[in-house]
Each structure stands twice: as structure tokens, then as C-alpha cells.
Amino acid sequence: MPENDSLTIDILIEDILATNPNVQVDAIRKAYEFADAAHGGQMRKSGAPFISHPLEVAHILSELNMDSATIQAALLHDAVEDNEDIEIGEVAEKFGTEVAELVDGVTKLGKVSYTTRTEQQSDSMRKMIIAMAKDVRVILIKLADRLHNMRTLDALPEHKRILKSQETLEIFAPLAHRFGISAIKWELEDLAFSYLKPEKYQQVELMVMESREAREAYGNEIMQEIRTVLDTVSIKAKIQGRPKHLYSIYQKMQNRDKDFSEIFDLLALRIIVDSVKDVYGVLGMIHNLYKPMPGRFKDYIAMPKFNMYQSLHTTVIGPTGRPLEIQIRTAEMHRRAEYGIAAHWRYKEGKPMSAEDQMDDRLSWLRQILDWQNETSDPVEFMDALRIDLFAEEVFVFSPKGDVKALKKGATPLDFAYSVHTEVGHQTIGAKVNGTIVPLAYELEMGDQIEILTNKNSTPSRDWLDIVATSSARSKIRSYLSKSTREDDMTRGRDMLMKIMRKHGVSIATRKVEKELDIVAEDMSFKCAEDLYAQIGSSKISARMIGTKLLKQLSVAGLLAKDSKGAKALAAEELAEKPGGASSAAEVRSTLSGVVSEPRVPKVPKPTGGGVRVPGLDDVLVRLSKCCNPVPGDDIVGFVTRGRGVSVHRATCPNVKDLLNDPERFISVEWDRDTRATYHIEVFVQALDRLRLLQDVTMKVAESGVNILSSATTTHKDGIVDMRYLFETGEMGNLDALLNSLRGVEGVFVARRMLPGENVKKK
């Protein structure tokens, strides 16, 4: 989506005033002027002035009817991060503590040095979660920021688009869902879907467009029938078709292994009435009019979802025998469903927020994250747990007294026990579900009544970590075990680190090395090396990560011999961290052929190059990766391997995502235009079946001038045709022209190169 250059501060203020006449116009304009000066001369990757981004973020928040402080923070949210001369204290001085804290909560930890991207992402998420606990508006600004970045993602290289889209789908869209902001959640998902799986996106989009006319006609017929029935009892209602988003359709096709025509709620209606009484009245009339499908009724009014969503859902058999999903809710419930926590905002202009306002009881999930986020220092573990909790569905269960508890799907009686109280969990010896004793690993189901059996002398077992499903329960068990088994963890951790360091020729048993390890521990906010051992032994910190930090500290202290394996390993990392890569061919040769952590140096392949060179360097070992088979014209990236030269990948290669965990080892590479060769390229075409489709596709191939080595065609039962061709070509421009030509054939929605060994499976 192109940048919107037409949005100005005057238009923004005008739009805000239309819904919030009490907004502090002067304060917002002042924030804009400060941000405009801070970003003066800065441009976005698209070529638009950078100030257009904070303006758009502020506009998205204005559509959520947010207050003046939030709008100011949105305008200022990149000022500190992108300008070394601007500190958060200056923002506080000019705009107040409230705005400054919001800006600080959104600002990344960009000035800290990290070993991996996961570590950086983990710390940034931790900071944001803590800031969210103080003020939920932080996440609203962050979501608006991500939404505009996704809308303008085309300006970034493809591998960065994929990385951002993956993060959006794994973290930010689920966050929007957790806070009930469906208006943002759906758009984030569809945008990420379009970049991660462009072919599937186009396929679903084409299917939706082709069935749209018939679907709308059927929907209008049903809406008229319902309106006629409601008019007879004088119930005022707004009846509308509910748009089904493309990613949601794709997920149901994948998860349920269904064809497009089998998706029940592709056609769905929403009925909005004035009162809860009318909601249930309309439900009765709908069930009288159409036969309800058994097991397809959900009452989210009596039992709201974790994100405050309320509505009645029912699926009925329509006039032609097709399933139809209908949602019934009040106008207030509808507003809450669209805007979530933003719709519940109780901020009053000019009045400070109370602690109760800042941390609503219904946002218990956020408090649970705060409980366990301090329990682990390992960034990979933290991000994995966060992703799991974000995607978790819920089940509602009951205590013996009838109190409702919402737990993630897959939770066990142990999870329930820890949700009641930490000590109840620690002392659990058994459980009854619906009056029957069950194993602690029993998976709770919707409506179960749970009674926990306890014993004061009982204590948690390490096996419980494999039983519980919630991060909160797991963190409480780990906390107990870490206190009671610290000595064991210390011994285990010391052995693990000793093994790592032996590979680098370093013994941690000497007094000098132990002293430097204490410094590493202090830098990581631990009291001493023993604390580090305990963290490693309990799997909260990676022994490899500590080993790398210790090598760096030993180098600073002058305790690494220049020809030692540890010094060579450290030299390899430092070489890769240089902004321009290596400065000489000698450095690259010595590093790539001689720096390994094992006693024997593996054989180095002869430099094939494949028409690729490293700018500024000669005689560099270069090899084309077989996982993606890059050819001239592809965007490529180089990765410094250990002992096997520079590995060259297509920028869109799936393996590049894993390599991004070591960004310091990337090196600039480019195609050598003087090299001439022929390449074998496999092309995949997917289309809707029709008469003379194969003839039209074959004609386009014949006109392109490429040499066809083989071809295969498969027609699926749902009318989708897969075609695969193996071509030989020496001019990549021929292939680009062919793909563009194939995409213009009627019914074709996919025409692309395939990765080596790729197997396209029809779902």
C-alpha cells in the first residue's frame, strides 16, 4: 500500500475533533512540531518524509477515539529512538511525565548490544509488557505503529518483509486479539498473510471474489426474511453481512482440511439490537425461522471471552439447506468487539488515571505474564512461552462453589490449582473432575467442575513441568524447584559451561577465569558466578551464550592466547561484526578456513563462486546454497560459515530466517555480470480450471523462447489445476517476462519459481 502524503496535522486535528471535542489541540500541535523537527530530513524507505509515519499512527489511534496524551505519544514515539540527541527526560520536560512514560514504553531497546535477534526481541517485549502493566495505552500505540508499518511494507526488501510479517502473525495480531481490538487484528493478519503466502492469498482472494455475487444475493434474501419477522414484534435491529477475512478462511481450510465450499461461516450475518433482552428475543425468533445446528450455539454474553468479547453465536440451516452463522449482540457489545480495551477507556481529559483504571481486572492474562516473565532469563524460552500464550484458546471450568475460571485450552487440574493459589498448587496430591478422581494430567473440558485434593506435606515434582499447560503454573513450579534444588542446578550448570569452554581450550577452574566470570555475572545483573551456574543448570540461560560472553571478557582482560582456539572463535565473531564485513582477503581466508571450535579443521570446498563475488575481496571461498539455488537476477545475501566459506542464499530463502539469529555473520555479496551460464529453473503455475486453460498457458510458454525440459499437470476435485515446468535458460530476463505473461492468463493466480525439492501439496 503506498504512503498517504495527503494527511497533515490540520486534517488529523479536524478528524479528532469530530469525535472528541475536548481534545487538547494545542498540546497535539506542539507534539507534532517537535516530532517534525526531530525527524527533519529523515525519509522512509518508500521515499516519503518520515513524519508521515507518526502522523498516520496518530490517525489510527484517533479512529479508536483515544485521548490527547495517547495522540501526543504517537506523534513522538520515534523521536527518542531515532535521535541520539533527544532523551526521554526532554520529552517529560516539554510534554509531561504521562506522555514521556508512554513514549518510553513504546521505544525499543535499540542502544543495547545483543548477541542474537531473539535476545533483542525478547528484551523489547519484556519492556513493553512491563510498560503495559503501568498503562495499557502503550500496546495501543505499538499496535497502531505496527499496522501502519505493515500497510507500507512494500518498500522493504523481501526477506525483511517476510521477517516483519512473521513477527506480526506470531506476536502483534494475537496481542490485538488478546485486547479485543478486532478492527486491527483482522487487518494485521491479512497483510501478513499476503506477504508470507502470496500464492495462497491470491487463491483465496480469487475464490472469494468469484463467489461474492451469489453469496451476497443469498445473504440479502435471508436478511429480508429476518427483518420481516423482527418488524412483526417491533424489534429495531441493524442487520448486516459479516465480512470474512482471507486469513481466517485460509486457516479453516488448513486446520480442518476443508475445501473452500465447505467453510460454514463464509456467509455470516450480524444482528445488532438495543438491549440484552432483545438479543435473546431475536435468538428465539431465528431458531423458529431456521433449524439450528446441534452443538453450534455459543453464549459469550453469559460467559464473555478473555478479551471482554460478548455476543451470541448460532449456526442454522438456511432456506437452501446451506449452513449460516448468525451473531446477535447489542450496539455496546459490537463497539467492544471492534475496539476492545480502547472501547473501555475511562480516561477523562485532564484527570490522572487511577491504578484500577490502569489495570482492569478483566485483563488477568497481562498480570499472569507479569508473574512469569521475571522467572526466565532465556530469550528463546520467553518468546516461545509468549507465542504459546498469545495463541491459546480458552475453556471455562468451575470450582466446587460454582466460581468460573477461564484457563487455556489443554489445561490440567494442576493449572487450575495454581490459578486458585500458589500454595494450593504446591500441595496438590490429586483432583476430582465432575465428582470422579482423575489423573493430574487430565485435559480439562468446557464446563468441568474441579475439586483439588491437597496435603500440607506435598511438594511439586519436576515431572509437573511436563503436565501443566499454562506459563503461570510452569513459572511457579520452576520457582519452587529452583529454590529447593539450587545446589544441583549449580553443579549441573558448572559442568555444562565447563564442557563448552573446553572446546575453546579454556578451563573455568582457574582463579583468573572465575574472576572474569564474576564480572560477566555482574554485567548480567547477577551477584556472582554461582548464580550463573544455577541459571544454566535450570535451563533458564544458554550455556553457549554465557561461553561467548566469557570469551569476550577474557579477551578484554588479555587472558586469551592469540593462537588459542578461543581467540580464533572470538576473532571470527568480531570479523563478522564489522560494518563492511572483512577488510582483507587474508582475514576472510584465515577466519573461514582456520577458525573452528573443534580440534580438526574440516575440508574447505573449492571456490565455485557460481558467478557471485564479495565486493572488495578476491579469492574468497563462495558457494551457492542448494536449499534455494540462487540464479543471476535474484536478491542474494551472504553468510559467513565456519570452515566452509561464504554461503550465498536467495534473500527469500526460508533458511535465511534462521540465519537472522546471527546478523553479525552476514556479508555483502553481488552477482558477477561477466559470468555466462545456463540454469535449470522449475516453475509452478496454479489456476482455476476452465476450457482451453492448458492451451493458453502452453502458448505463453512457447512465445517466451525458453527450453522446456519437462512438464506435469494435476487437476484437483475442487477445480484447482497445478502445473509444473522445468525450463533451461541463460537469460533470467526471459523467465521474468514469462512469469509476468503467465500471470496475465485468465484464471491463473499463481506463477512462480519453485525452490529445489519443494513439494506443493494441495490442502
FILOLO-633344 format. One record per residue (C-alpha): residue in one letter; x, y, z. Coordinates in steps of 0.02 Angstrom, whole numbers, plus 32768, in hexadecimal, padded with zeros to 4 digits. Layout:
aXYZ...
***
This chain:
m800080008000p804D80A97FCFe80708131804En7FE481AF806Bd8034825A804Es7F8F82B68061l7F8182A4811Ft7FB783438179i7FB0837A822Ed7F1A83EA8205i7EB9835881BAl7EE882EB8250i7EA9836C82CDe7E0A8386826Ad7DE682CA826Ci7E0982BF8327l7D968351834Fa7D0982FC82F0t7CFF82768378n7D5682C7840Dp7D328382841En7D90838984C5v7E37835A8477q7ECE83C784A3v7EF0840E83F6d7F83847D8429a7FDD83EC847Fi7FC7837B83E7r800584018370k809B842183E0a80C6836783DFy80BA83658321e812E83FB8310f81AE83A98384a81A683058323d81B0835E827Ba825083B682B3a8298831582FCh827A82B68259g82AE834681E9g83078303814Fq82DF824E817Bm828981E780F4r822F814080F8k826680B08088s81D480DD8016g821C818B7FF9a819581E3805Fp81C6825E80E9f81DA81FF818Ci815E827181E7s80D48220817Eh80E7818281E8p80C381CC8296l803582308247e7FE581918205v7FFE813682ACa7FA981C68305h7F1B81C08286i7EFE810682A4l7EF18129835Fs7E7A81B98341e7E07813C82EAl7E0680DD838Fn7DD1817F83E7m7E6D81868451d7E99821984C2s7F1182AA84AAa7FA4825B8506t7F9B81C08498i7F95822983F9q802B828F8434a808D81F2845Fa806581AA83B3l80AB8245835El8148823B83CBh8160817E83D2d81F88178835Ea8248821E838Fv82B381D7841Ce82DB813283C5d831681838323n83758218836De840A820483E0d83FD82BB8414i834D82A7845Ae833782558504i8295821D8557g82B282A185DDe829F832A855Bv81F882E08526a81C082DE85DCe81F5839385F3k819883D18559f80FE8360855Ag80EE831B860Bt811482768662e8079821D8620v80A682378569a815F8210858Ae8135816A85DCl80CA81398548v8155816584CEd81D681088537g8165806E853Fv815C80668481t8214808E8461k827F7FF78434l831E7FC8848Fg83837FF883F6k841E803B844Ev84477F9784A7s84BC7F168457y846F7E688440t84B77DC2840Ct841E7D8B83A8r83827DD68360t83177D6683D1e836D7DB0846Aq83487E61842Cq82947E368403s827D7DE384ADd82BE7E79850Fs82557EF384A8m81B97E8B84CAr81E27E828584k81F37F3E858Bm814F7F57852Fi80F27EDD85A1i812F7F37863Da80FC7FDE85F1m80517F9485C4a80367F668679k804C801D86A8d7FE5805F8618v7F867FF58598r7F918083851Av8043804C84F5i80057FB38496l7F85801B8437i8010808D83F7k807D7FF783CDl7FF17FA1836Da7FCB8041830Bd8085805182E5r80907F9E82A4l7FF07FB2823Fh8032804781DDn80DA7FF181C3m807F7F5A817Cr80187FC9810At80B9800F80C0l81237F7080C4d813C7F6C8007a81CD7FE68018l82387F668076p82A07ED88028e82427E34801Ch82A17DDA80A7k82787E68811Fr81C27E6780E8i81BB7DAE8113l820F7DC881BBk819A7E5781EBs81017DF881B0q81317D5D8214e81477DC682B1t80A07E1C828Fl80457D76827Ee809A7D288316i80997DBC838Ff803A7E59835Da7F9B7E138310p7F827D9E83A6l7FA37E32841Aa7F1A7E9483C2h7EA87DFD83D8r7ED57DEE8491f7EA07EA284ABg7E037E8C8442i7E327F0683B7s7DEF7EA38323a7DF27F3D82B2i7EB17F3682B9k7EC57E7A82CEw7E6F7E4B822Be7ED17EC981C3l7F787E95820Ee7F547DDE81E9d7F1F7DFC8134l7FB67E6C8112a80307DEE815Cf7FD97D6180FEs7FEF7DBD8058y80AC7DC68071l80CB7D1C80C0k80607CB48049p803D7D247FB2e80007C947F45k7F847C547FC5y7F4C7D067FE6q7F297D217F2Dq7ED27C797F21v7E5C7C9C7FB3e7E3F7D4F7F77l7E107D127EC9m7D9A7C8E7F10v7D447D0F7F7Fm7D307D897EEEe7CE97D047E79s7C667CCB7EF8r7C3F7D797F39e7BA97DA37ECAa7B497D027EEFr7B767D0C7FA8e7B397DC07FB9a7A967D987F5Fy7A767D067FD5g7AA37D71806Cn7A2E7DFE8037e799F7D818027i79BA7D4080D8m79CF7DF08121q79277E2180D7e78D37D878123i791D7DAE81CFr78EF7E6781C3t783B7E3A8199v782E7DCA8233l787B7E4D82A7d78067ED48266t77717E6D829Fv77A87E7F8355s77ED7F308342i78A37F05836Ak79187F868320a79B37F3282DBk7A437F538266i7A637EBB81F8q7B057EB18196g7B727E34813Fr7C0E7E0981A3p7CA97E168136k7D147D7A813Eh7DCD7DA2813Al7E3F7D4480C5y7EB87D038148s7E277CBF81AFi7DE57C608118y7E937C1B80F2q7EAB7BE281A6k7E077B8281A5m7E327B3180FFq7EDB7AFB8146n7EAC7ACB81F8r7E0D7A6E81CBd7E4C7A2A8123k7DB37A7180CAd7D987AB5801Cf7D617B688003s7CAB7B357FE8e7CA77AD9808Fi7CCC7B7080FEf7C2C7B868164d7C3B7C3C8194l7C757C8080ECl7BC67CC780E9a7BA07D178192l7B297D9A81D4r7B317E0E8269i7A957E5382C0i7AAC7EEA8331v7A1E7F1A83A9d7A017F968435s79FC7F2684D0v7A327E7E8515k797A7E508523d79677E6A8468v7A037E018447y79B47D658494g790B7D908446v79597D968399l79B17CF083BAg790A7C9A83DBm78C07CE1833Bi79567CAB82D4h79477BF98316n788E7BF982ECl78B47C37823Dy79477BC38217k797B7B1C8261p7A127B3082D5m7AA67ABB82BEp7AC97A54835Cg7B657A8683BBr7B7B7B28835Bf7B337BA283DBk7BA57C0B844Ad7B707C8784CFy7BFF7D0284E5i7B8C7D7C8540a7B757D0F85DAm7C2B7CD885CEp7C937D5F8576k7D377D358522f7DDD7D638574n7DE67E02850Am7D3A7E418546y7CE37E0A84A6q7C277DEE84BBs7BAB7DAC843Al7B387D1A8413h7B727CA58388t7B007C298335t7B0C7BC58294v7A6A7B9A823Bi7A357B43819Cg7A007BC8811Ep79747BC2809Dt79DC7B60801Dg7A247AE7809Dr7AC97B4480ADp7B117B67815Bl7B0A7C1C8192e7B607C69822Ai7B057CF78282q7B4B7D67830Bi7AD37DCA837Ar7B0E7E5683EDt7AE87F04842Ea7B357FA283E5e7BA67FB1847Fm7BE07EFD846Ah7C047F1E83B3r7C6D7FB783DCr7CCC7F50845Ca7CE87EC483DEe7D327F3D8360y7D9E7FA783D3g7DB97F39846Di7E167F8E84FBa7E0F8033849Ca7D51802F84A8h7D5F801E8565w7DD080B3857Ar7D9B81148613y7E1B819D8603k7DD7824B8620e7E3382DD85CCg7E9F8335864Dk7E8782B586DAp7F098234870Em7EDE817D8701s7EC68114879Da7F20806E87B6e7E7B8013879Dd7E64806986F5q7F12803C86BFm7F027F8486E7d7E527F4586C7d7E257EA3871Fr7DED7E5A867Bl7EA07E658638s7EDB7DD786A8w7F437D8F861Al7FB67E268621r7FD07E0E86DCq7FFB7D5786BEi80817D8B8641l80C87E0186C3d80CD7D70873Ew81357CFF86D0q819A7D768663n82167D8F86F1e82297CD4870Bt82907CB4866Es83297D0D862Cd83377CA28590p82F67D0884FBv82C67C718492e82607C258520f820C7CCC8543m81DA7CE9848Dd819D7C358477a81317C438514l80ED7CEB84DDr80BC7CA88432i80657C128480d80027C7E84FAl7FD27CFB8472f7F867C748404a7F327C138491e7E787BF38489e7E167BEA852Cv7DA57B728589f7D307BA58616v7D317B3686AFf7CE17B41875Cs7D1A7B348810p7CB27ACC888Ck7C5C7B6F88C0g7C2C7B98880Dd7CAE7C1F87ECv7CE37C298736k7D997C1B8704a7DD97C3B8654l7E717BCF8629k7ECD7BB28587k7E947B1E851Fg7EF97A84854Fa7F057AB98607t7F097A33868Ep7ECC7A2C8743l7F7B7A668776d7F637B05870Ff7EBD7B208767a7F0E7B068812y7F957B8787F1s7F147C0287AEv7EBB7BF88857h7F597C1688BFt80117BEB88B5e800C7B868957v7F747B24891Bg7FD87AF38883h80737AC488E6q800E7A54895Dt7FA579FB88D7i7FA0793E88E4g7F0879198876a7E6A795E8825k7DB479378808v7D5E796C8767n7CA07964876Bg7CAC78FB8809t7D24787987C2i7DDD786C87EDv7E49788D8753p7F0678908731l7F5D79378747a7F827933868Cy7EC7792C8661e7E9C79B085DCl7E0E7A1E861Ae7D757A3685AEm7CF57AC285A1g7C7F7AC08638d7CE47A4886A5q7CD47A5E8763i7D7C7A4687BAe7DA47A1D886Fi7E5C7A1E88A2l7E9B79A28926t7F2E79E4898Dn7FA979AE8A12k80127A298A78n80AB79B98A67s80A079AB89A9t811D7A08893Bp812B7A23887Es818379A38812r81F179CD877Bd817D795A8717w80F379DA872Fl814A7A4B86B1d811479CE862Bi806079CB866Bv80307A82867Ba7FFD7AE585E1t80007B998621s809C7C04862Es80607C4686D6a80597B988727r80FE7B6786D5s81577C028719k81167BDF87CBi81527B2B87C4r81FC7B618781s82097BE68807y81EE7B63888Fl82647AE68840s82EB7B698826k82EB7B9188E0s82EB7ADC891At83657A998899r83DF7B2A8888e84777AC088B6d844C7A3E8832d842F7AC687B1m84D57B1887DBt85347A7587C4r84D97A4D8722g84F37AFE86DFr85AC7B018709d85C57A5B86AEm85677A9C8615l85CE7B3C860Cm86707ADC862Ak86497A6C8596i86277B028525m86C87B5B8559r87337ABF8543k87087AC4848Ah875A7B708486g87F27B3784E8v87C07B958587s87B37B4D8638i87397BA286AEa878D7B528746t88167BD78751r88067C6B87C6k88237CE9873Av87987CA386CCe871F7C988761k87437D508785e87167D8086D1l867A7D1386DAd86457D778774i86527E148709v85E47DC48683a85657D97870Ae85667E49874Ed854C7E91869Fm84B27E218690s846E7E5E8738f849E7DC1879Ak84FE7DC5883Dc85857D468810a85B77CB587A1e85567C3B880Ed84B57C9387DCl84E57C7A8725y85067BC08742a845A7BAD8792q84067C078700i845F7B998681g84387AFA86E3s837F7B2386ECs837C7B45862Ek83507BFC8645i83EE7C3885EEs844D7BE9855Fa84FA7BA8858Dr85347BD484DDm84FF7C8A84F2i855F7C988597g85F57C458545t85F87CCA84BDk85EC7D57853Dl86787D0985A4l86EA7CFE850Ck86D07DB684EAq86F57DE2859Fl87947D77859Fs87CC7DD08501v87B07E7A8551a88157E4285E8g88A27E038578l88907D5085B3l88797CFE8508a89157CC584ABk89147D0A83FAd89237C5F83A9s88A47C09841Bk88037BBB83DCg87A17C338449a87F97CCA83FDk87D97C89834Ea87207C6C8371l87127D1B83B9a87707D638323a86F17D1382AEe86617D668309e86B97E0F830Fl86E27E038255a862C7DE3822Ae85F57E758298k86577EF58230p85DF7F6D81D7g86297F4A812Cg86567E95814Ba870D7E60813Fs878F7EE18110s88047E6D80B1a88077DC78056a88887D8780D3e880D7DA38163v87827D468109r87F37CB480D9s883D7CA08186t87957CB081DBl872F7C428168s87B17BB88157g88037BBA8202v87857BF38286v87247B5E82C7s86F97B258375e872D7A6F8358p87E27A2E8358r87DF79FC82A0v87C17A778215p87417A378196k876B7A3480DFv87447AD78088p86EA7AC77FE1k873A7B0F7F47p86F57BBB7F1Dt86707B9F7E99g862B7C507EA6g859A7C2F7E31g85AD7CDE7DEBv85A97D307E97r86307D9F7EE1v86507DF67F87p866A7EB17F63g871A7EEB7F8Fl875E7E3B7FA8d87B37DBE7F34d87CE7D037F42v873F7CED7FBEl86F07C437FD4v863D7C577F93r85B87BD27F78l85037BD97F3Fs848C7B8A7FBCk84307AF37F7Ac839B7B177FE9c83627BA77F7An83D07B9E7EDDp83EA7C5A7EBFv84017C937E0Ap84337D3B7DBDg83AF7DBF7DDAd837C7D7C7E86d83947DE87F1Fi841C7D8C7F7Fv846C7D91802Bg85147D4A8064f852F7CEE8108v85DB7CCD8152t85DF7C158181r865E7BBD81EFg86DE7B678180r86737B6080E1g86857C0E8099v85FB7C898071s85527C368056v84E37C957FDAh84257C8D7FEEr83927CDD7F97a83537D698007t82AA7D10800Cc82F47C66803Ap82977C1D80D2n833E7BF48123v836D7CAD8129k82EF7CC281B6d83567C4E8225l83F97CA181F2l83B57D4A822Dn83D77D1082DFd848F7D3582B6p84807DDA8256e85377E038275r856D7D758200f85177DBB8164i858C7E0180DEs85697E658040v85687DFF7F9De85367E257EEAw85277DD27E41d85BD7DD87DCBr856C7E177D2Ad85FD7DD57CBFt85D37D207CE4r856A7CC57C62a85127C1F7C82t846F7BC07C6By83FD7B997CFEh83737B1C7D1Ei82D97B707D66e82397B1C7DA3v81987B807D95f80F27B607DECv804D7B9E7DA4q7FA57B917DFEa7EFE7BC37DB3l7E427BA97DB5d7E167B217D37r7DBE7B547C97l7DB27B267BE0r7E557B407B7Cl7EB87B717C19l7F4A7AFD7BEFq7F4C7B3B7B3Bd7F587BF27B72v7FE37BCE7BEFt80467B677B71m803A7BF37AF0k80847C6F7B6Bv81137BF77B90a81367BDC7AD6e813B7C987AB7s81BD7CB47B40g82487C557AE8v827E7BEC7B7Fn82A87B347B69i822B7ABF7BBFl827F7A267C0As81E579D97C5Fs81337A027C94a80A779B97CFFt7FF079EA7D1Dt7F7979B87DABt7EC179E67DB7h7E7279DF7E65k7DBD79B97E8Ed7D987A6C7EC2g7DC77AB17E17i7E797AE77E3Fv7EFF7AB97DBFd7FB97AA67DEBm80387AB17D5Er80F47A977D71y81787ABC7CEDl82357AA37CEBf828A7B247C7Be833B7B437C40t836D7BF87C24g84077C657C1Ee83AE7D0C7C29m834F7D297CCAg82F17DB77C77n829A7D327C0Cl82577CDE7CA9d82187D817CF5a81BD7DAB7C54l81727CFB7C4El81327D037D02n80E27DAC7CE4s80927D697C45l804F7CCE7C9Er80027D377D29g7F9E7D907CA3v7F497CF07C68e7E927CE97C9Bg7E797C827D3Av7F327C7A7D6Af7F517CB97E1Bv80007C707E37a80987C6F7DC4r813F7C637E1Dr81E67C0D7E2Bm81F37B777E9Fl827B7B517F1Cp82E37AB37EFEg82887A1C7F43e81EB7A7F7F6An814F7A147F6Dv80AE7A767F55k80207A1F7FB2k7F6C7A4B7F91k7F0D7A668033
***
